[in-house]
Amino acid sequence: MYEEAEQLKKALERRPVIDMASGVLMATWSCAAEEAWQVLVRVSQYANTKLYDVARAVVAATQHQPVPVHLQDHLAAAATAWRARRADGA
């Protein structure tokens, strides 16, 4: 029970950062919340990096901090894929 409570606490602490990162993507790319979420998940999966760490990097970039090298290509690929889907009307 204690472990479950700790996991819930950790999730509640990390959720605002993930939400902020989604907001950054929504504002930057003019995309919907679900699309921003999908981008974060895609980058997390392909970069083999926790979603929270991807979100922190996106938020940190708004403060002119460099995006970690291992995430740069994955974010660029996600942006390209998102733009292609948008151009196709999907």
Summary of the structure (lengths in Angstrom):
residues: 90
radius of gyration: 14.0
end to end distance: 43.2
largest distance: 48.1
contacts: 233
relative contact order: 0.12
helix: 81%
strand: 0%
